[in-house]
Amino acid sequence: MASASLPPPPPSSTSLTSQQSSPPPSQLPIRKMPGSYGLPLVGPLTDRLDYFWFQGPDKFFKSRSEKYKSTVFRTNIPPSFPFLGNVNPNIVAVLDVKSFSYLFDMDLVDKRDVLIGDFRPSLDFYGGIRVGVFLDTTEPKHAKVKSFAMEILKRSSEVWLRELLSNLDTFWETVESDISKNDDGASYLIGLQRCIFNFLSTALTGANPSVSPDIAENGWKMLDKWLAIQVIPTTKIGILQPFEEIFLHSWAYPFFLVAGDYQKLYNFISENAGDVIRLGDEEYGLTRDETVHNLIFVLGFNAYGGFSVFLPSLIGRIAGDTSGLQERLRTEVRKVCGSGSVLNFRTVNEMELVKSVVYETLRLNPPVPLQYARARGDFKISSHDAVYEVKKGELLCGYQPLVMRDANIFEDPEEFKPDRFVGQTGSKLLNYLFWSNGPQTGTPSESNKQCAAKDMVTITAALIIANLFLRYDKITGDAGSIKTVVKAT
């Protein structure tokens, strides 16, 4: 099914129970769910080695989908045996847009402690507090924390643009300087992470890193280490095997390895984010500890971590393009901004192609590849061609890089099409763009788990593209380095 004949979109509310597709679920055959967990210990270990070593995540999911002739099946996903015996690796994989959408039906699924599956890092990483991302919508604290996050985003809009553009100026000046000193171009990842950290810290928390030399110099490194230590057991790194399996995927790493850095970040936020901390206390009933630890998580894991993964793929996609896309983007940006080069939220929202490039990059390179949810009770789940029974307590796992290549929804799904989300048909496709714990057309609220900053992420990425083409006529490079820049004439 190509994009010209899309089924009705899944609802963006908290419930998908009225969901219809073509054909309707009542007309789809009920099929016994394929797949297997294998023998105890042996099955999970075999799947783990395939996932991390012999196949990699893409081939792991794709090969099983082809084997079972189904986009819904049972399997195991790491981490697991030997030293993570308290983690249950059994999952129901959902690999098409229709079955994947059940992960966001809060009537059917529970999101408690499933950020990275059945594995959850020690709460020491968050000051002993279950921060908002680990809370289910049925837990009273969730509404307070989610409302607080949405409010600080709303208030940050006054400084968001200013801080972003100011830090981008510094970033691009550094890139230009590095290119002038090196004929092979400039690696920009460190500079980009500094830019992201400084901008987000000031915009989200009101704590400007410039007040602390240590945080200004090393804050981004502290977050990198804090993030890495948490997710290493679940992530394919790509170093020499069997060393990766033995040393990186066999156990959870302890908090004490980053405890000193985390305390520095806590002190920095606690001492310099007074207005935001008072907001958490006075309007949302959060303690100081709850506010600061949630702020660190939103800043570090959600915002900084997400942008650090996504922006290099976006910049690399544009810098490496040879199809004429840069010329088209440059033309649109300068036409909308006019001779005065005015760039703001309103003008960037008028840039259809710029936004479509952002959406298409999110489709092919979602910053969070895996989404999880646990069945609240027994229910039936539909793929495009069959219905399956899910049991209470089963963990559903969606691998977004494959879900977002669903040929029933996206025409030529493996191809990067910069215009995919332009126009009326493109707007309809946004109903099926899942990268933010919900569809792009969804609305974050206290009653769902959709990313509170969903719209700020896409508009920020669009602002970065627009800023690039107001500054330069052309750039060349990839996801790690910029080779050349041609300043705007």
C-alpha positions in Angstrom: 0.0 0.0 0.0 1.6 3.3 -1.1 1.2 6.6 0.6 -1.5 7.6 -2.0 -3.9 5.1 -0.4 -3.3 5.5 3.3 -5.6 3.8 5.8 -7.2 6.1 8.4 -4.7 7.2 10.9 -4.6 5.9 14.4 -6.2 8.3 16.9 -3.7 10.6 18.8 -5.8 10.4 22.0 -5.0 8.2 24.9 -7.0 5.4 23.5 -6.8 3.5 20.2 -9.6 1.1 20.9 -11.7 2.6 18.0 -8.8 2.2 15.6 -9.8 1.1 12.1 -7.5 0.2 9.2 -8.0 -1.4 5.8 -9.3 -4.1 6.2 -10.9 -3.5 9.6 -9.6 -5.7 12.5 -12.9 -7.6 12.5 -12.2 -8.8 9.0 -8.6 -9.8 9.7 -7.8 -13.4 10.5 -6.8 -14.3 14.1 -3.4 -15.9 14.0 -1.4 -17.7 16.6 1.6 -15.4 17.4 4.7 -16.9 15.8 8.2 -16.9 17.4 9.7 -18.5 20.4 11.7 -17.6 23.5 13.7 -20.9 23.2 15.0 -23.0 26.0 15.7 -21.2 29.3 19.1 -19.5 29.3 20.0 -20.9 25.9 17.3 -19.0 23.9 18.0 -15.6 25.4 21.8 -16.1 25.1 21.5 -17.1 21.4 19.3 -14.1 20.7 21.6 -11.8 22.5 24.6 -13.0 20.5 22.6 -12.5 17.3 21.5 -9.0 18.3 24.9 -7.7 19.4 27.4 -9.9 17.5 26.3 -12.0 14.5 23.5 -10.0 13.0 23.1 -6.5 14.7 19.7 -5.0 15.6 18.5 -4.3 12.0 19.1 -7.8 10.7 18.0 -9.4 14.0 14.5 -8.0 13.7 14.2 -8.2 9.9 15.4 -11.8 9.6 12.9 -13.0 12.2 10.1 -11.0 10.6 10.9 -12.7 7.2 11.3 -16.1 8.9 7.8 -15.9 10.6 6.2 -14.0 7.7 4.9 -11.6 10.3 5.6 -8.2 11.7 4.4 -9.4 15.1 6.3 -12.2 16.9 7.9 -13.4 20.1 11.6 -13.3 20.7 14.2 -12.2 23.2 16.1 -8.9 23.4 19.2 -8.1 25.4 20.3 -7.6 28.1 20.0 -11.0 29.6 22.0 -13.9 31.1 24.6 -14.4 32.6 24.9 -11.5 35.1 21.6 -9.8 34.5 19.4 -12.6 35.8 16.8 -10.2 37.2 16.0 -9.0 33.6 13.3 -10.8 31.6 14.4 -10.6 27.9 11.0 -12.0 26.6 9.3 -9.5 24.3 6.6 -9.3 21.6 8.1 -7.5 18.7 5.8 -5.1 16.8 7.4 -4.0 13.5 4.7 -2.3 11.4 3.0 1.1 11.9 -0.4 -0.4 12.9 0.8 -2.8 15.6 3.4 -0.3 16.8 0.7 2.3 17.5 -0.6 0.1 20.3 2.4 1.1 22.3 0.8 4.5 22.9 -2.7 3.3 23.9 -2.6 4.1 27.6 -5.8 2.1 28.1 -4.0 -1.1 27.0 -0.4 -0.6 28.0 1.6 0.4 31.1 4.8 2.5 30.7 6.1 1.9 34.2 9.9 1.4 34.3 10.2 0.3 30.6 12.3 3.1 29.1 14.9 0.6 27.9 12.8 -2.6 28.3 12.7 -4.8 31.4 16.2 -3.5 32.3 16.3 -0.3 34.3 19.6 1.3 35.5 19.9 1.8 39.3 17.9 4.7 40.6 21.1 6.0 42.0 21.6 7.5 38.5 18.6 9.8 39.2 19.2 10.6 42.9 17.2 7.6 44.1 14.1 9.1 42.4 11.9 7.5 39.7 11.9 10.5 37.4 9.0 11.2 35.1 10.1 8.9 32.2 9.8 5.9 34.5 6.3 6.8 35.7 3.1 5.3 34.2 0.2 7.7 33.5 -1.8 6.0 36.3 0.7 7.1 38.9 -0.3 10.5 40.5 3.2 11.8 40.3 3.3 11.5 36.5 0.8 14.3 35.9 2.8 16.7 38.2 6.1 15.9 36.5 4.7 16.0 33.0 2.9 19.2 33.5 6.0 20.7 35.0 8.1 19.7 32.0 5.5 21.1 29.6 5.4 24.4 31.5 9.2 24.9 31.6 9.2 24.3 27.8 6.5 26.9 27.3 8.4 29.4 29.4 11.7 28.7 27.7 10.3 29.8 24.3 11.3 33.4 25.3 15.0 32.6 25.4 15.1 29.4 23.2 15.7 31.1 19.9 18.2 33.6 21.3 20.3 31.0 23.0 20.1 28.6 20.1 21.3 31.2 17.5 24.0 32.6 19.8 25.5 29.2 20.4 25.2 28.3 16.7 27.3 31.4 15.9 30.0 30.1 18.2 29.7 26.6 16.8 30.0 27.6 13.2 32.9 30.0 13.9 34.8 27.1 15.5 34.1 24.9 12.5 35.3 27.6 10.1 38.5 28.1 12.2 39.2 24.3 12.3 38.6 24.0 8.5 41.2 26.8 7.9 43.8 24.8 9.9 43.1 21.4 8.4 42.9 20.5 4.7 40.9 17.4 5.6 38.1 19.4 7.2 36.8 19.7 10.7 35.4 17.1 13.1 32.4 18.9 14.5 30.8 16.5 17.0 32.5 17.9 20.1 31.7 21.5 19.1 28.1 20.5 18.4 27.7 18.8 21.8 29.1 21.9 23.5 26.6 24.1 21.6 23.7 21.8 22.4 24.6 21.6 26.1 25.1 25.3 26.6 21.9 26.3 24.7 19.7 23.7 26.4 21.0 24.3 29.9 20.2 28.0 29.7 16.9 27.6 27.8 15.4 24.8 29.8 16.7 25.4 33.4 17.8 29.0 33.3 21.3 27.9 34.5 23.9 29.4 32.2 27.1 27.2 32.1 29.2 30.4 31.9 28.8 30.9 35.6 30.8 27.7 36.3 34.1 27.3 34.5 34.0 23.5 35.2 30.5 23.0 33.9 31.1 25.3 30.9 34.2 23.2 30.0 33.1 19.8 31.0 29.3 19.7 31.4 28.7 18.0 28.1 31.4 15.3 28.9 29.7 14.7 32.2 26.4 14.0 30.5 28.0 11.8 27.9 29.5 9.6 30.5 26.3 9.5 32.6 24.3 8.5 29.5 26.8 5.9 28.3 27.1 4.1 31.6 23.4 3.6 31.8 22.7 2.3 28.3 25.9 0.3 27.5 24.3 -3.1 28.4 21.6 -2.5 25.8 23.6 -0.9 23.0 25.7 -2.4 20.2 29.0 -0.5 20.2 30.8 -2.2 17.3 34.2 -2.8 18.9 36.2 -6.0 18.7 34.3 -9.2 19.7 34.2 -11.1 22.0 35.4 -8.2 24.2 32.3 -6.1 23.7 30.1 -9.1 24.8 32.2 -9.9 27.8 32.9 -6.5 29.1 30.0 -4.3 27.9 26.9 -6.4 27.7 27.2 -8.8 30.7 26.3 -6.6 33.6 25.0 -3.2 34.7 27.6 -0.6 35.4 27.6 1.0 38.9 26.7 4.6 39.5 29.8 5.4 41.5 31.7 5.6 38.1 29.9 8.9 37.4 28.8 9.9 40.9 31.2 12.8 41.2 30.1 14.3 37.9 26.5 13.8 38.6 26.9 15.6 42.0 28.5 18.6 40.1 25.6 18.8 37.7 23.1 18.6 40.6 24.9 21.4 42.4 25.1 23.5 39.3 21.3 23.2 38.6 20.4 23.5 42.3 22.4 26.7 42.7 21.5 28.4 39.4 18.0 27.3 38.4 16.2 29.1 41.2 13.2 30.3 39.2 12.5 26.9 37.7 13.0 25.1 41.1 10.5 27.5 42.7 8.1 26.7 39.9 8.3 23.0 40.6 7.7 23.6 44.3 5.0 26.3 44.3 2.9 25.2 41.3 3.5 21.5 41.0 4.2 20.3 44.5 7.6 18.8 43.7 10.4 18.7 46.3 13.7 20.4 45.5 15.3 16.9 44.9 12.4 15.8 42.6 12.7 19.0 40.6 16.5 19.0 40.2 16.8 15.3 39.4 13.9 15.6 36.8 15.6 18.6 35.3 18.8 16.8 34.9 17.0 13.9 33.2 15.1 16.1 30.9 18.2 18.1 30.1 20.6 15.2 29.8 18.8 12.1 28.6 15.8 13.5 26.7 17.1 16.8 25.2 20.9 16.6 25.1 21.0 12.9 24.5 18.4 13.0 21.8 19.9 16.0 19.9 23.4 14.5 20.2 22.2 11.4 18.2 19.8 13.2 15.8 21.6 16.3 14.7 24.7 14.7 13.3 22.5 12.5 11.1 20.6 15.6 9.9 23.7 17.7 9.2 25.4 14.7 7.6 22.4 14.0 5.4 22.5 17.6 4.1 26.3 18.0 3.9 26.7 14.8 2.0 23.8 15.4 -0.5 24.7 15.7 -4.2 21.1 15.7 -5.6 20.6 19.5 -5.5 18.8 19.5 -2.1 21.1 22.2 -0.7 20.2 24.6 -3.4 16.5 24.0 -2.9 16.8 24.4 0.9 18.9 27.6 0.5 16.3 29.0 -2.0 13.4 28.3 0.4 15.1 29.7 3.5 16.2 32.9 1.8 12.8 33.4 0.1 11.0 33.1 3.4 13.4 35.2 5.5 13.7 37.9 2.9 16.6 40.3 2.4 16.6 41.1 6.2 17.5 37.5 7.0 14.9 37.4 9.8 14.8 34.0 11.4 12.3 33.1 14.1 9.6 30.5 15.0 7.1 32.0 12.6 9.3 32.2 9.5 10.8 28.8 9.9 7.3 27.3 10.3 6.6 28.5 6.7 9.5 26.5 5.3 7.8 23.3 4.1 10.9 21.6 2.6 13.1 22.4 5.6 10.5 20.8 7.9 10.0 17.8 5.6 13.8 17.1 5.6 13.6 17.1 9.4 10.7 14.7 9.4 12.3 12.4 6.8 15.5 12.3 8.8 13.5 11.4 11.9 11.8 8.7 10.0 14.9 7.0 8.8 17.1 7.8 11.9 14.9 8.0 15.0 17.1 9.2 17.9 15.5 6.5 20.2 15.3 3.2 18.1 13.4 1.1 20.6 10.0 1.7 22.3 8.5 -0.5 25.0 5.2 -0.9 26.8 3.7 -3.7 29.0 0.2 -5.1 28.5 -2.2 -4.0 31.3 -4.3 -7.1 30.5 -5.1 -9.6 27.8 -5.9 -7.9 24.5 -5.8 -8.4 20.7 -3.3 -6.5 18.6 -3.6 -6.0 14.9 -0.9 -5.8 12.2 -1.9 -4.9 8.7 -2.9 -8.5 7.9 -3.7 -10.4 11.1 -4.8 -10.2 14.7 -2.8 -11.7 17.6 -3.5 -12.3 21.3 -1.3 -10.5 23.8 -1.2 -11.7 27.4 -1.3 -9.5 30.5 2.2 -8.5 31.6 3.9 -9.2 28.2 6.4 -6.6 27.1 5.9 -5.2 23.7 8.9 -3.9 21.8 8.9 -1.7 18.7 12.1 -1.3 16.6 11.4 2.1 15.1 14.0 2.0 12.2 12.0 -0.9 10.7 8.5 0.4 11.7 9.2 3.7 9.9 10.1 1.7 6.8 6.6 0.1 6.6 5.9 -0.3 2.9 2.1 -0.3 3.6 2.5 3.4 4.7 5.6 4.8 3.1 6.2 4.6 -0.6 9.8 3.5 -1.4 10.4 3.3 2.4 14.2 2.8 2.2 14.7 5.9 0.1 15.4 9.4 1.6 12.7 11.6 0.0 13.1 15.2 1.1 9.7 16.1 -0.2 7.9 13.2 1.5 6.1 15.3 4.0 5.3 18.3 1.8 1.8 19.2 0.7 -1.6 17.7 1.6 -0.5 14.1 1.2 2.7 14.8 3.1 0.7 16.3 6.0 -1.4 13.1 6.2 1.7 11.0 6.5 2.6 12.9 9.7 -0.1 10.8 11.3 2.2 7.8 10.9 5.5 9.4 11.8 6.4 7.9 15.1 9.6 9.0 16.8 8.5 10.8 20.0 6.5 8.1 21.8 3.5 9.0 19.7 2.6 10.3 16.2 3.9 13.6 15.0 0.3 14.9 14.9 -0.2 13.9 18.6 -0.4 16.3 21.5 1.7 15.7 24.6 -0.4 15.7 27.8 -0.4 14.5 31.4 -2.5 11.5 30.2 0.0 10.2 27.7 3.8 9.5 27.4 4.5 11.5 24.3 7.7 13.6 24.5 6.8 17.0 26.0 9.3 18.6 23.7 8.2 16.9 20.5 7.4 20.2 18.7 10.4 22.0 20.0 12.7 19.3 18.7 11.4 19.6 15.1 11.3 23.4 15.1 14.8 23.6 16.6 16.1 21.2 13.9 14.4 23.3 11.3 16.0 26.5 12.8 19.4 24.9 12.6 19.0 24.1 8.9 17.6 27.6 8.2 20.5 29.2 10.1 23.0 27.1 8.1 21.7 28.3 4.8 21.5 32.0 5.8 25.2 31.6 6.7 26.4 29.4 3.9 25.7 28.8 0.2 27.0 25.3 0.4 28.7 22.8 2.8 30.3 19.4 2.2 30.9 16.7 4.7 29.2 13.8 6.6 27.8 12.8 10.0 31.2 13.4 11.7 33.0 16.2 9.9 32.6 19.3 7.7 35.0 19.3 4.8 34.2 22.7 3.2 31.9 25.7 3.7 31.1 28.4 1.2 29.9 31.6 2.9 26.7 33.2 1.7 27.1 35.8 -1.0 
